Amino acid sequence: MGKVKKVLCVCQAGLGSSLILGMNVEKVLEAMGKGDIRVEHTSIGDTTAGQADLYIAGGDIYEQVKVFGPCVAIHNLVNKNEIREVLEKYFEENPDEE
């Protein structure tokens, strides 16, 4: 697939949850030395395949979002430790995408 340049945080409405998740993902990526990755947020209804290199969704909508492309689930949207663990695992398992 290639290097991750854009991450899309997805929630039901595209407002609160995905915005909070997106802000936390930005902070975590910066701390991981990946601050060049663009982070955006949207609703599941506005999500399309190919819109991002990696989709990040809450556990409640992960199954719906993963059909659009590579996707990881976050269960606690404000827990930066969980976000970091999930992203580190993703990049570890997909080294070509770092």
Residue pairs with C-beta under 8 A, 6 or more apart in sequence:
1 53
1 70
1 94
1 96
1 97
2 53
2 96
2 97
3 53
3 96
3 97
3 98
4 34
4 37
4 53
4 54
4 91
4 97
4 98
5 36
5 37
5 38
5 53
6 37
6 38
6 39
6 40
6 51
6 52
6 53
6 54
7 25
7 29
7 37
7 38
7 39
7 40
7 52
7 53
7 54
7 55
7 56
8 39
8 40
8 41
8 42
8 47
8 51
8 52
8 54
8 55
8 56
9 18
9 19
9 21
9 22
9 25
9 39
9 40
9 41
9 42
9 56
9 57
10 18
10 41
10 42
10 43
10 44
10 47
10 55
10 56
10 57
10 61
10 65
11 17
11 18
11 21
11 41
11 43
11 44
11 57
11 58
11 61
12 43
12 44
12 61
13 43
14 41
14 42
14 43
14 44
14 45
14 46
15 43
17 58
17 77
18 41
18 42
18 43
19 41
20 77
20 78
21 41
21 56
21 58
21 74
21 77
21 83
22 39
22 40
22 41
24 77
24 78
24 80
24 83
25 39
25 56
25 83
25 87
26 35
26 39
27 80
28 80
28 83
28 84
28 87
29 35
29 37
29 39
29 87
31 84
32 84
32 87
32 88
34 98
40 52
42 51
44 57
44 61
44 64
44 65
47 55
47 65
47 68
48 68
49 67
49 68
49 69
50 68
50 69
51 68
51 69
52 68
52 69
53 69
53 70
53 97
54 69
54 70
54 71
54 72
54 90
54 97
55 65
55 66
55 68
55 69
55 70
55 71
55 72
56 71
56 72
56 73
56 74
57 64
57 65
57 66
57 71
57 72
57 73
57 74
58 73
58 74
58 75
58 77
59 73
59 74
59 75
62 71
62 73
65 71
70 90
70 94
70 97
72 86
72 87
72 90
73 86
74 82
74 83
74 86
75 82
76 82
90 97
91 97
91 98
